[in-house]
Amino acid sequence: MRDQRERLLDILEAIEKTEKYAARGKSEFERDELVQIWTLHHLQIVGEAARALESDLRETLPEIPWIQIIGMRNVLVHQYFEIDTEIVWSVVEKDLPSLKKQVQVLLQNWSVD
């Protein structure tokens, strides 16, 4: 079983992998189905790792919209015909950078018991 730190590292890694192709821009995201699938897959990982975090840990960072992150994962996994690529791109462009910073700070301050 993965521990809490590993889950945070999963989130960070998935964000970094998303950034790899997001750097090509929205038009490439819209044009290339493989880039869309890559992005959706890694957003699913972010949501799954967030879902697996203990609620106590999530509560220490109430500024992170955990419910929305997990909810997006649920849509991507279970309601894939309802995926709105405009919303996905908005998350990639506007929300992932701040989530990345918050997770990085949390990991930097992580204390080993």
N, CA, C and O atoms as a GROMACS GRO file, in nm:
protein
  452
    1MET      N    1   0.084  -0.118   0.000
    1MET     CA    2   0.000   0.000   0.000
    1MET      C    3   0.089   0.125   0.000
    1MET      O    4   0.189   0.132   0.071
    2ARG      N    5   0.050   0.220  -0.080
    2ARG     CA    6   0.127   0.344  -0.091
    2ARG      C    7   0.098   0.434   0.029
    2ARG      O    8  -0.017   0.446   0.073
    3ASP      N    9   0.203   0.497   0.081
    3ASP     CA   10   0.182   0.586   0.195
    3ASP      C   11   0.145   0.726   0.145
    3ASP      O   12   0.142   0.752   0.025
    4GLN      N   13   0.117   0.814   0.240
    4GLN     CA   14   0.069   0.949   0.207
    4GLN      C   15   0.171   1.028   0.126
    4GLN      O   16   0.135   1.099   0.032
    5ARG      N   17   0.297   1.017   0.162
    5ARG     CA   18   0.402   1.088   0.089
    5ARG      C   19   0.410   1.038  -0.055
    5ARG      O   20   0.424   1.118  -0.148
    6GLU      N   21   0.400   0.908  -0.074
    6GLU     CA   22   0.403   0.852  -0.210
    6GLU      C   23   0.284   0.901  -0.292
    6GLU      O   24   0.298   0.927  -0.411
    7ARG      N   25   0.170   0.913  -0.229
    7ARG     CA   26   0.050   0.966  -0.300
    7ARG      C   27   0.073   1.110  -0.344
    7ARG      O   28   0.035   1.149  -0.455
    8LEU      N   29   0.134   1.190  -0.257
    8LEU     CA   30   0.165   1.328  -0.294
    8LEU      C   31   0.265   1.332  -0.408
    8LEU      O   32   0.255   1.414  -0.499
    9LEU      N   33   0.362   1.242  -0.404
    9LEU     CA   34   0.458   1.233  -0.514
    9LEU      C   35   0.390   1.188  -0.643
    9LEU      O   36   0.428   1.232  -0.752
   10ASP      N   37   0.290   1.102  -0.633
   10ASP     CA   38   0.212   1.062  -0.751
   10ASP      C   39   0.143   1.183  -0.813
   10ASP      O   40   0.141   1.199  -0.935
   11ILE      N   41   0.085   1.267  -0.728
   11ILE     CA   42   0.019   1.389  -0.777
   11ILE      C   43   0.119   1.477  -0.848
   11ILE      O   44   0.094   1.524  -0.960
   12LEU      N   45   0.231   1.500  -0.786
   12LEU     CA   46   0.335   1.586  -0.843
   12LEU      C   47   0.384   1.530  -0.977
   12LEU      O   48   0.396   1.605  -1.074
   13GLU      N   49   0.411   1.403  -0.983
   13GLU     CA   50   0.460   1.341  -1.107
   13GLU      C   51   0.356   1.351  -1.218
   13GLU      O   52   0.390   1.380  -1.333
   14ALA      N   53   0.230   1.326  -1.185
   14ALA     CA   54   0.123   1.335  -1.286
   14ALA      C   55   0.109   1.478  -1.338
   14ALA      O   56   0.086   1.498  -1.457
   15ILE      N   57   0.122   1.576  -1.250
   15ILE     CA   58   0.116   1.716  -1.295
   15ILE      C   59   0.233   1.745  -1.389
   15ILE      O   60   0.214   1.808  -1.493
   16GLU      N   61   0.351   1.701  -1.352
   16GLU     CA   62   0.468   1.727  -1.436
   16GLU      C   63   0.455   1.658  -1.572
   16GLU      O   64   0.497   1.714  -1.674
   17LYS      N   65   0.398   1.540  -1.576
   17LYS     CA   66   0.377   1.472  -1.704
   17LYS      C   67   0.272   1.545  -1.787
   17LYS      O   68   0.282   1.550  -1.910
   18THR      N   69   0.172   1.600  -1.721
   18THR     CA   70   0.071   1.679  -1.792
   18THR      C   71   0.134   1.805  -1.851
   18THR      O   72   0.105   1.842  -1.965
   19GLU      N   73   0.219   1.869  -1.774
   19GLU     CA   74   0.286   1.992  -1.820
   19GLU      C   75   0.370   1.967  -1.945
   19GLU      O   76   0.385   2.055  -2.030
   20LYS      N   77   0.424   1.848  -1.955
   20LYS     CA   78   0.511   1.813  -2.070
   20LYS      C   79   0.441   1.842  -2.203
   20LYS      O   80   0.502   1.898  -2.293
   21TYR      N   81   0.315   1.803  -2.214
   21TYR     CA   82   0.242   1.825  -2.339
   21TYR      C   83   0.158   1.951  -2.336
   21TYR      O   84   0.126   2.005  -2.442
   22ALA      N   85   0.121   1.998  -2.218
   22ALA     CA   86   0.045   2.123  -2.209
   22ALA      C   87   0.129   2.239  -2.260
   22ALA      O   88   0.076   2.339  -2.308
   23ALA      N   89   0.260   2.226  -2.250
   23ALA     CA   90   0.350   2.332  -2.297
   23ALA      C   91   0.334   2.356  -2.447
   23ALA      O   92   0.372   2.462  -2.497
   24ARG      N   93   0.279   2.261  -2.517
   24ARG     CA   94   0.257   2.276  -2.662
   24ARG      C   95   0.138   2.367  -2.692
   24ARG      O   96   0.122   2.414  -2.805
   25GLY      N   97   0.055   2.392  -2.592
   25GLY     CA   98  -0.056   2.486  -2.608
   25GLY      C   99  -0.190   2.420  -2.630
   25GLY      O  100  -0.202   2.300  -2.655
   26LYS      N  101  -0.292   2.504  -2.618
   26LYS     CA  102  -0.430   2.459  -2.629
   26LYS      C  103  -0.462   2.404  -2.767
   26LYS      O  104  -0.533   2.304  -2.779
   27SER      N  105  -0.411   2.466  -2.871
   27SER     CA  106  -0.443   2.419  -3.006
   27SER      C  107  -0.392   2.278  -3.030
   27SER      O  108  -0.458   2.197  -3.096
   28GLU      N  109  -0.274   2.246  -2.976
   28GLU     CA  110  -0.221   2.110  -2.987
   28GLU      C  111  -0.306   2.013  -2.906
   28GLU      O  112  -0.332   1.901  -2.950
   29PHE      N  113  -0.349   2.056  -2.789
   29PHE     CA  114  -0.437   1.974  -2.706
   29PHE      C  115  -0.567   1.944  -2.780
   29PHE      O  116  -0.613   1.830  -2.780
   30GLU      N  117  -0.625   2.044  -2.842
   30GLU     CA  118  -0.751   2.026  -2.915
   30GLU      C  119  -0.733   1.940  -3.040
   30GLU      O  120  -0.822   1.863  -3.076
   31ARG      N  121  -0.618   1.952  -3.104
   31ARG     CA  122  -0.594   1.883  -3.231
   31ARG      C  123  -0.554   1.737  -3.215
   31ARG      O  124  -0.593   1.653  -3.295
   32ASP      N  125  -0.476   1.708  -3.112
   32ASP     CA  126  -0.414   1.577  -3.101
   32ASP      C  127  -0.485   1.491  -2.995
   32ASP      O  128  -0.476   1.517  -2.875
   33GLU      N  129  -0.553   1.389  -3.042
   33GLU     CA  130  -0.628   1.301  -2.953
   33GLU      C  131  -0.536   1.232  -2.852
   33GLU      O  132  -0.576   1.209  -2.737
   34LEU      N  133  -0.415   1.198  -2.892
   34LEU     CA  134  -0.322   1.133  -2.799
   34LEU      C  135  -0.281   1.227  -2.686
   34LEU      O  136  -0.263   1.183  -2.572
   35VAL      N  137  -0.265   1.354  -2.716
   35VAL     CA  138  -0.234   1.452  -2.611
   35VAL      C  139  -0.352   1.464  -2.515
   35VAL      O  140  -0.333   1.475  -2.394
   36GLN      N  141  -0.473   1.462  -2.568
   36GLN     CA  142  -0.592   1.466  -2.482
   36GLN      C  143  -0.596   1.344  -2.391
   36GLN      O  144  -0.620   1.358  -2.271
   37ILE      N  145  -0.574   1.227  -2.447
   37ILE     CA  146  -0.578   1.104  -2.367
   37ILE      C  147  -0.468   1.106  -2.261
   37ILE      O  148  -0.493   1.067  -2.146
   38TRP      N  149  -0.348   1.150  -2.298
   38TRP     CA  150  -0.237   1.161  -2.203
   38TRP      C  151  -0.276   1.251  -2.086
   38TRP      O  152  -0.255   1.218  -1.970
   39THR      N  153  -0.334   1.366  -2.122
   39THR     CA  154  -0.374   1.464  -2.021
   39THR      C  155  -0.482   1.407  -1.929
   39THR      O  156  -0.472   1.417  -1.807
   40LEU      N  157  -0.584   1.349  -1.988
   40LEU     CA  158  -0.693   1.292  -1.909
   40LEU      C  159  -0.643   1.181  -1.817
   40LEU      O  160  -0.684   1.172  -1.701
   41HIS      N  161  -0.555   1.098  -1.868
   41HIS     CA  162  -0.500   0.989  -1.786
   41HIS      C  163  -0.428   1.044  -1.663
   41HIS      O  164  -0.448   0.995  -1.552
   42HIS      N  165  -0.346   1.145  -1.683
   42HIS     CA  166  -0.271   1.198  -1.570
   42HIS      C  167  -0.359   1.279  -1.474
   42HIS      O  168  -0.330   1.286  -1.354
   43LEU      N  169  -0.464   1.340  -1.524
   43LEU     CA  170  -0.560   1.404  -1.434
   43LEU      C  171  -0.634   1.299  -1.351
   43LEU      O  172  -0.668   1.324  -1.235
   44GLN      N  173  -0.659   1.183  -1.409
   44GLN     CA  174  -0.719   1.074  -1.334
   44GLN      C  175  -0.626   1.030  -1.220
   44GLN      O  176  -0.671   1.003  -1.108
   45ILE      N  177  -0.498   1.024  -1.249
   45ILE     CA  178  -0.400   0.987  -1.146
   45ILE      C  179  -0.400   1.089  -1.033
   45ILE      O  180  -0.397   1.052  -0.916
   46VAL      N  181  -0.404   1.216  -1.069
   46VAL     CA  182  -0.410   1.322  -0.966
   46VAL      C  183  -0.532   1.299  -0.877
   46VAL      O  184  -0.522   1.303  -0.754
   47GLY      N  185  -0.646   1.277  -0.939
   47GLY     CA  186  -0.769   1.258  -0.863
   47GLY      C  187  -0.769   1.132  -0.780
   47GLY      O  188  -0.818   1.132  -0.667
   48GLU      N  189  -0.714   1.024  -0.834
   48GLU     CA  190  -0.708   0.898  -0.760
   48GLU      C  191  -0.615   0.910  -0.641
   48GLU      O  192  -0.646   0.862  -0.532
   49ALA      N  193  -0.500   0.973  -0.661
   49ALA     CA  194  -0.406   0.991  -0.550
   49ALA      C  195  -0.468   1.082  -0.443
   49ALA      O  196  -0.451   1.057  -0.324
   50ALA      N  197  -0.539   1.186  -0.485
   50ALA     CA  198  -0.605   1.276  -0.390
   50ALA      C  199  -0.712   1.200  -0.311
   50ALA      O  200  -0.725   1.217  -0.190
   51ARG      N  201  -0.787   1.117  -0.380
   51ARG     CA  202  -0.891   1.038  -0.315
   51ARG      C  203  -0.833   0.944  -0.210
   51ARG      O  204  -0.894   0.919  -0.106
   52ALA      N  205  -0.713   0.892  -0.238
   52ALA     CA  206  -0.650   0.794  -0.148
   52ALA      C  207  -0.580   0.859  -0.028
   52ALA      O  208  -0.541   0.790   0.066
   53LEU      N  209  -0.564   0.991  -0.032
   53LEU     CA  210  -0.503   1.059   0.083
   53LEU      C  211  -0.596   1.051   0.203
   53LEU      O  212  -0.718   1.055   0.189
   54GLU      N  213  -0.537   1.040   0.319
   54GLU     CA  214  -0.618   1.038   0.441
   54GLU      C  215  -0.687   1.173   0.458
   54GLU      O  216  -0.631   1.278   0.426
   55SER      N  217  -0.809   1.169   0.507
   55SER     CA  218  -0.885   1.292   0.523
   55SER      C  219  -0.814   1.390   0.616
   55SER      O  220  -0.825   1.512   0.598
   56ASP      N  221  -0.743   1.339   0.716
   56ASP     CA  222  -0.668   1.427   0.807
   56ASP      C  223  -0.566   1.511   0.731
   56ASP      O  224  -0.549   1.630   0.758
   57LEU      N  225  -0.498   1.449   0.636
   57LEU     CA  226  -0.399   1.522   0.556
   57LEU      C  227  -0.468   1.625   0.467
   57LEU      O  228  -0.423   1.739   0.458
   58ARG      N  229  -0.576   1.585   0.402
   58ARG     CA  230  -0.650   1.680   0.317
   58ARG      C  231  -0.701   1.798   0.398
   58ARG      O  232  -0.703   1.911   0.348
   59GLU      N  233  -0.741   1.774   0.521
   59GLU     CA  234  -0.794   1.881   0.606
   59GLU      C  235  -0.687   1.981   0.646
   59GLU      O  236  -0.719   2.095   0.680
   60THR      N  237  -0.560   1.941   0.644
   60THR     CA  238  -0.453   2.035   0.677
   60THR      C  239  -0.431   2.136   0.564
   60THR      O  240  -0.364   2.238   0.584
   61LEU      N  241  -0.486   2.108   0.448
   61LEU     CA  242  -0.472   2.198   0.332
   61LEU      C  243  -0.610   2.229   0.274
   61LEU      O  244  -0.642   2.188   0.162
   62PRO      N  245  -0.693   2.302   0.349
   62PRO     CA  246  -0.828   2.329   0.301
   62PRO      C  247  -0.832   2.420   0.178
   62PRO      O  248  -0.935   2.427   0.110
   63GLU      N  249  -0.720   2.488   0.149
   63GLU     CA  250  -0.718   2.575   0.030
   63GLU      C  251  -0.711   2.494  -0.099
   63GLU      O  252  -0.736   2.548  -0.207
   64ILE      N  253  -0.678   2.367  -0.090
   64ILE     CA  254  -0.678   2.281  -0.208
   64ILE      C  255  -0.819   2.226  -0.225
   64ILE      O  256  -0.875   2.171  -0.130
   65PRO      N  257  -0.877   2.239  -0.342
   65PRO     CA  258  -1.015   2.194  -0.364
   65PRO      C  259  -1.023   2.042  -0.384
   65PRO      O  260  -1.052   1.994  -0.494
   66TRP      N  261  -0.999   1.968  -0.278
   66TRP     CA  262  -0.992   1.822  -0.286
   66TRP      C  263  -1.120   1.761  -0.342
   66TRP      O  264  -1.114   1.670  -0.425
   67ILE      N  265  -1.234   1.811  -0.299
   67ILE     CA  266  -1.363   1.756  -0.345
   67ILE      C  267  -1.375   1.770  -0.496
   67ILE      O  268  -1.419   1.677  -0.564
   68GLN      N  269  -1.336   1.886  -0.550
   68GLN     CA  270  -1.345   1.908  -0.694
   68GLN      C  271  -1.244   1.822  -0.770
   68GLN      O  272  -1.274   1.771  -0.878
   69ILE      N  273  -1.125   1.805  -0.713
   69ILE     CA  274  -1.023   1.722  -0.777
   69ILE      C  275  -1.072   1.578  -0.786
   69ILE      O  276  -1.061   1.514  -0.891
   70ILE      N  277  -1.126   1.528  -0.678
   70ILE     CA  278  -1.179   1.391  -0.675
   70ILE      C  279  -1.301   1.380  -0.765
   70ILE      O  280  -1.319   1.279  -0.834
   71GLY      N  281  -1.385   1.483  -0.764
   71GLY     CA  282  -1.503   1.484  -0.850
   71GLY      C  283  -1.466   1.480  -0.997
   71GLY      O  284  -1.532   1.413  -1.077
   72MET      N  285  -1.362   1.553  -1.034
   72MET     CA  286  -1.318   1.551  -1.174
   72MET      C  287  -1.269   1.412  -1.212
   72MET      O  288  -1.297   1.363  -1.321
   73ARG      N  289  -1.196   1.348  -1.120
   73ARG     CA  290  -1.150   1.211  -1.145
   73ARG      C  291  -1.270   1.120  -1.170
   73ARG      O  292  -1.266   1.036  -1.261
   74ASN      N  293  -1.376   1.137  -1.092
   74ASN     CA  294  -1.495   1.053  -1.108
   74ASN      C  295  -1.559   1.074  -1.244
   74ASN      O  296  -1.603   0.978  -1.307
   75VAL      N  297  -1.566   1.196  -1.289
   75VAL     CA  298  -1.620   1.224  -1.423
   75VAL      C  299  -1.532   1.162  -1.530
   75VAL      O  300  -1.582   1.097  -1.622
   76LEU      N  301  -1.401   1.181  -1.518
   76LEU     CA  302  -1.309   1.128  -1.619
   76LEU      C  303  -1.315   0.976  -1.628
   76LEU      O  304  -1.301   0.919  -1.736
   77VAL      N  305  -1.337   0.911  -1.515
   77VAL     CA  306  -1.338   0.764  -1.513
   77VAL      C  307  -1.476   0.707  -1.545
   77VAL      O  308  -1.486   0.608  -1.618
   78HIS      N  309  -1.581   0.767  -1.492
   78HIS     CA  310  -1.713   0.706  -1.501
   78HIS      C  311  -1.810   0.774  -1.597
   78HIS      O  312  -1.907   0.713  -1.641
   79GLN      N  313  -1.784   0.901  -1.629
   79GLN     CA  314  -1.879   0.974  -1.714
   79GLN      C  315  -1.805   1.034  -1.833
   79GLN      O  316  -1.822   1.151  -1.867
   80TYR      N  317  -1.722   0.951  -1.896
   80TYR     CA  318  -1.632   1.000  -2.000
   80TYR      C  319  -1.702   1.061  -2.119
   80TYR      O  320  -1.640   1.137  -2.194
   81PHE      N  321  -1.830   1.031  -2.141
   81PHE     CA  322  -1.901   1.094  -2.251
   81PHE      C  323  -1.941   1.237  -2.218
   81PHE      O  324  -1.985   1.312  -2.305
   82GLU      N  325  -1.926   1.275  -2.092
   82GLU     CA  326  -1.960   1.410  -2.047
   82GLU      C  327  -1.838   1.499  -2.030
   82GLU      O  328  -1.851   1.611  -1.980
   83ILE      N  329  -1.720   1.452  -2.070
   83ILE     CA  330  -1.598   1.529  -2.052
   83ILE      C  331  -1.602   1.652  -2.142
   83ILE      O  332  -1.626   1.641  -2.263
   84ASP      N  333  -1.578   1.766  -2.084
   84ASP     CA  334  -1.573   1.893  -2.155
   84ASP      C  335  -1.426   1.933  -2.165
   84ASP      O  336  -1.364   1.967  -2.064
   85THR      N  337  -1.371   1.930  -2.285
   85THR     CA  338  -1.228   1.959  -2.302
   85THR      C  339  -1.195   2.104  -2.268
   85THR      O  340  -1.080   2.134  -2.234
   86GLU      N  341  -1.291   2.193  -2.275
   86GLU     CA  342  -1.267   2.332  -2.233
   86GLU      C  343  -1.240   2.337  -2.082
   86GLU      O  344  -1.150   2.409  -2.037
   87ILE      N  345  -1.316   2.262  -2.007
   87ILE     CA  346  -1.296   2.256  -1.862
   87ILE      C  347  -1.163   2.190  -1.831
   87ILE      O  348  -1.088   2.236  -1.745
   88VAL      N  349  -1.134   2.082  -1.902
   88VAL     CA  350  -1.007   2.011  -1.881
   88VAL      C  351  -0.890   2.105  -1.906
   88VAL      O  352  -0.798   2.112  -1.825
   89TRP      N  353  -0.895   2.178  -2.017
   89TRP     CA  354  -0.784   2.269  -2.047
   89TRP      C  355  -0.773   2.380  -1.943
   89TRP      O  356  -0.663   2.419  -1.906
   90SER      N  357  -0.886   2.429  -1.897
   90SER     CA  358  -0.886   2.532  -1.793
   90SER      C  359  -0.818   2.481  -1.666
   90SER      O  360  -0.741   2.554  -1.603
   91VAL      N  361  -0.847   2.358  -1.629
   91VAL     CA  362  -0.784   2.297  -1.511
   91VAL      C  363  -0.633   2.288  -1.533
   91VAL      O  364  -0.555   2.323  -1.444
   92VAL      N  365  -0.593   2.240  -1.649
   92VAL     CA  366  -0.450   2.226  -1.680
   92VAL      C  367  -0.380   2.361  -1.673
   92VAL      O  368  -0.272   2.373  -1.616
   93GLU      N  369  -0.441   2.460  -1.731
   93GLU     CA  370  -0.378   2.591  -1.743
   93GLU      C  371  -0.384   2.673  -1.614
   93GLU      O  372  -0.287   2.740  -1.578
   94LYS      N  373  -0.497   2.666  -1.543
   94LYS     CA  374  -0.517   2.756  -1.429
   94LYS      C  375  -0.502   2.690  -1.292
   94LYS      O  376  -0.455   2.753  -1.198
   95ASP      N  377  -0.540   2.563  -1.282
   95ASP     CA  378  -0.545   2.500  -1.150
   95ASP      C  379  -0.422   2.415  -1.118
   95ASP      O  380  -0.377   2.414  -1.003
   96LEU      N  381  -0.369   2.345  -1.217
   96LEU     CA  382  -0.255   2.258  -1.189
   96LEU      C  383  -0.131   2.332  -1.140
   96LEU      O  384  -0.062   2.281  -1.050
   97PRO      N  385  -0.099   2.450  -1.194
   97PRO     CA  386   0.021   2.518  -1.143
   97PRO      C  387   0.015   2.547  -0.993
   97PRO      O  388   0.114   2.529  -0.923
   98SER      N  389  -0.099   2.592  -0.944
   98SER     CA  390  -0.108   2.622  -0.800
   98SER      C  391  -0.111   2.493  -0.718
   98SER      O  392  -0.053   2.488  -0.610
   99LEU      N  393  -0.176   2.389  -0.769
   99LEU     CA  394  -0.176   2.262  -0.698
   99LEU      C  395  -0.034   2.207  -0.689
   99LEU      O  396   0.007   2.154  -0.586
  100LYS      N  397   0.041   2.220  -0.797
  100LYS     CA  398   0.180   2.175  -0.798
  100LYS      C  399   0.260   2.245  -0.689
  100LYS      O  400   0.334   2.181  -0.614
  101LYS      N  401   0.246   2.376  -0.681
  101LYS     CA  402   0.320   2.453  -0.580
  101LYS      C  403   0.281   2.410  -0.439
  101LYS      O  404   0.368   2.394  -0.353
  102GLN      N  405   0.153   2.391  -0.416
  102GLN     CA  406   0.106   2.353  -0.283
  102GLN      C  407   0.157   2.216  -0.243
  102GLN      O  408   0.196   2.194  -0.128
  103VAL      N  409   0.157   2.123  -0.337
  103VAL     CA  410   0.207   1.988  -0.307
  103VAL      C  411   0.358   1.992  -0.286
  103VAL      O  412   0.409   1.923  -0.198
  104GLN      N  413   0.430   2.072  -0.364
  104GLN     CA  414   0.575   2.085  -0.345
  104GLN      C  415   0.608   2.138  -0.206
  104GLN      O  416   0.699   2.089  -0.140
  105VAL      N  417   0.534   2.239  -0.162
  105VAL     CA  418   0.557   2.295  -0.028
  105VAL      C  419   0.528   2.189   0.078
  105VAL      O  420   0.604   2.173   0.174
  106LEU      N  421   0.419   2.118   0.062
  106LEU     CA  422   0.385   2.015   0.158
  106LEU      C  423   0.496   1.910   0.164
  106LEU      O  424   0.535   1.867   0.273
  107LEU      N  425   0.547   1.868   0.050
  107LEU     CA  426   0.653   1.768   0.047
  107LEU      C  427   0.783   1.821   0.107
  107LEU      O  428   0.856   1.748   0.174
  108GLN      N  429   0.813   1.948   0.083
  108GLN     CA  430   0.934   2.009   0.140
  108GLN      C  431   0.928   2.014   0.292
  108GLN      O  432   1.030   2.001   0.361
  109ASN      N  433   0.807   2.032   0.344
  109ASN     CA  434   0.787   2.041   0.489
  109ASN      C  435   0.756   1.908   0.553
  109ASN      O  436   0.730   1.900   0.673
  110TRP      N  437   0.758   1.802   0.472
  110TRP     CA  438   0.721   1.670   0.522
  110TRP      C  439   0.820   1.626   0.629
  110TRP      O  440   0.941   1.631   0.608
  111SER      N  441   0.768   1.586   0.741
  111SER     CA  442   0.856   1.538   0.849
  111SER      C  443   0.849   1.386   0.854
  111SER      O  444   0.741   1.326   0.845
  112VAL      N  445   0.963   1.327   0.868
  112VAL     CA  446   0.970   1.182   0.880
  112VAL      C  447   0.961   1.148   1.027
  112VAL      O  448   1.043   1.191   1.108
  113ASP      N  449   0.861   1.070   1.061
  113ASP     CA  450   0.842   1.034   1.203
  113ASP      C  451   0.934   0.922   1.244
  113ASP      O  452   0.932   0.879   1.359
   0.00000   0.00000   0.00000
